[in-house]
Amino acid sequence: MSPAPRSGLVVGSHGRHLVVRTADGTRVRCHVRGKRSEAVVGDRVQWAPAGDEGVIERIEPRRNLLYRQDEWRSKSFAANLDAVLLLLAVEPVFSDRLLGRALVAAAHAGIPAWVALNKVDLPGTDAARARLAPHAAMGTELVELSLRRDPQAAVAALAPRLRGRTTLVLGPSGSGKSTLINLVVPGAGAQVGEISRALASGRHTTTTTTWYALGDAPDAGAIIDSPGFQQFGLAQVEPQQLAALMPDLAPHLGGCRFHNCTHRHEPGCALRAAAERGEIDPARWRLYAELHDDLNAPPRY
């Protein structure tokens, strides 16, 4: 007779290899039935032992799901999030386009997102602030940090925003994610080691998406680290939804001459008129055009 399924949480992912944390805190290497790996970090699952490993039998209903995108396709990679933290830095210079895509993806999934600007002790801080000013104006929460220069102040700023939540932390290389994780996660190295041992290969630790518990209490919260600052998958977004997912464009909706206005070329477009009046930041208006064109591009096979 097959063993009864058990509850677990996916805390690590590398390709088709998944790590499930069991009810007693043990980490078990698992795979899913079938050819497609559909479980992602943050999923609550039912799994069953199968020799030295486990098999994921069922994924519990998700509250939300985020996607990332490579050259050819979108793929889900994190689920059941309470927040997305976009960690940027004064140096290296961050990409406005990637930031915009990430915020649209989070909005589409219904996940609150906030931005932390690290390395504000460096000379380029004023320029970085100016680039983030449109986001501040539209209501995006911004926090300034100096993780290495003033770690105590950084922890004081981060802790209340992370406590009790599952937060996906994303940022480009050099933004300070490793420093942040080591500051706010008790025993981060031990947690990585346990996942590495479950995957049976230390090389996975640099490429796996990883769940870190922020403490032992059930309500302590957690952060999920995913490598790099990938192109966010927006294939799930319909082109006509895009403007409503951008908080600085959304207030101007409803005034266009045509009900199905794309806000790209049609006469009588309220959004284009607002952009011409300077009510929409030019960089943000360009981003809308780029993303809209991307969403209308034919799929590549």
QUIDA-V614819 format. One record per residue. N is the residue number from 1. RES is the residue in one small letter. SS is DSSP state (H for helix, E for strand, L for the rest). Layout:
N|RES|SS, N|RES|SS
This chain:
1|m|L, 2|s|L, 3|p|L, 4|a|L, 5|p|L, 6|r|E, 7|s|E, 8|g|E, 9|l|E, 10|v|E, 11|v|E, 12|g|E, 13|s|E, 14|h|E, 15|g|L, 16|r|L, 17|h|E, 18|l|E, 19|v|E, 20|v|E, 21|r|E, 22|t|E, 23|a|L, 24|d|L, 25|g|L, 26|t|L, 27|r|E, 28|v|E, 29|r|E, 30|c|E, 31|h|E, 32|v|E, 33|r|L, 34|g|L, 35|k|L, 36|r|L, 37|s|L, 38|e|L, 39|a|L, 40|v|L, 41|v|E, 42|g|L, 43|d|L, 44|r|E, 45|v|E, 46|q|E, 47|w|E, 48|a|E, 49|p|E, 50|a|E, 51|g|L, 52|d|L, 53|e|E, 54|g|E, 55|v|E, 56|i|E, 57|e|E, 58|r|E, 59|i|E, 60|e|L, 61|p|L, 62|r|L, 63|r|L, 64|n|L, 65|l|E, 66|l|E, 67|y|E, 68|r|E, 69|q|E, 70|d|L, 71|e|L, 72|w|L, 73|r|L, 74|s|E, 75|k|E, 76|s|E, 77|f|E, 78|a|E, 79|a|E, 80|n|L, 81|l|L, 82|d|L, 83|a|E, 84|v|E, 85|l|E, 86|l|E, 87|l|E, 88|l|E, 89|a|E, 90|v|L, 91|e|L, 92|p|L, 93|v|L, 94|f|L, 95|s|L, 96|d|H, 97|r|H, 98|l|H, 99|l|H, 100|g|H, 101|r|H, 102|a|H, 103|l|H, 104|v|H, 105|a|H, 106|a|H, 107|a|H, 108|h|H, 109|a|H, 110|g|L, 111|i|L, 112|p|E, 113|a|E, 114|w|E, 115|v|E, 116|a|E, 117|l|E, 118|n|E, 119|k|L, 120|v|L, 121|d|L, 122|l|L, 123|p|L, 124|g|L, 125|t|H, 126|d|H, 127|a|H, 128|a|H, 129|r|H, 130|a|H, 131|r|H, 132|l|H, 133|a|H, 134|p|H, 135|h|H, 136|a|H, 137|a|H, 138|m|L, 139|g|L, 140|t|L, 141|e|E, 142|l|E, 143|v|E, 144|e|E, 145|l|L, 146|s|L, 147|l|L, 148|r|L, 149|r|L, 150|d|L, 151|p|H, 152|q|H, 153|a|H, 154|a|H, 155|v|H, 156|a|H, 157|a|H, 158|l|H, 159|a|H, 160|p|H, 161|r|H, 162|l|H, 163|r|L, 164|g|L, 165|r|L, 166|t|E, 167|t|E, 168|l|E, 169|v|E, 170|l|E, 171|g|L, 172|p|L, 173|s|L, 174|g|L, 175|s|L, 176|g|L, 177|k|H, 178|s|H, 179|t|H, 180|l|H, 181|i|H, 182|n|H, 183|l|H, 184|v|H, 185|v|L, 186|p|L, 187|g|L, 188|a|H, 189|g|H, 190|a|H, 191|q|H, 192|v|H, 193|g|H, 194|e|H, 195|i|H, 196|s|H, 197|r|H, 198|a|H, 199|l|H, 200|a|L, 201|s|L, 202|g|H, 203|r|H, 204|h|H, 205|t|H, 206|t|H, 207|t|L, 208|t|L, 209|t|E, 210|t|E, 211|w|E, 212|y|E, 213|a|E, 214|l|L, 215|g|L, 216|d|L, 217|a|L, 218|p|L, 219|d|L, 220|a|L, 221|g|L, 222|a|E, 223|i|E, 224|i|E, 225|d|E, 226|s|L, 227|p|L, 228|g|L, 229|f|L, 230|q|L, 231|q|L, 232|f|E, 233|g|L, 234|l|L, 235|a|L, 236|q|L, 237|v|L, 238|e|L, 239|p|H, 240|q|H, 241|q|H, 242|l|L, 243|a|H, 244|a|H, 245|l|H, 246|m|L, 247|p|H, 248|d|H, 249|l|H, 250|a|H, 251|p|L, 252|h|L, 253|l|L, 254|g|L, 255|g|L, 256|c|L, 257|r|L, 258|f|L, 259|h|L, 260|n|L, 261|c|L, 262|t|L, 263|h|L, 264|r|L, 265|h|L, 266|e|L, 267|p|L, 268|g|L, 269|c|L, 270|a|H, 271|l|H, 272|r|H, 273|a|H, 274|a|H, 275|a|H, 276|e|H, 277|r|L, 278|g|L, 279|e|L, 280|i|L, 281|d|L, 282|p|H, 283|a|H, 284|r|H, 285|w|H, 286|r|H, 287|l|H, 288|y|H, 289|a|H, 290|e|H, 291|l|H, 292|h|H, 293|d|H, 294|d|H, 295|l|H, 296|n|H, 297|a|L, 298|p|L, 299|p|L, 300|r|L, 301|y|L
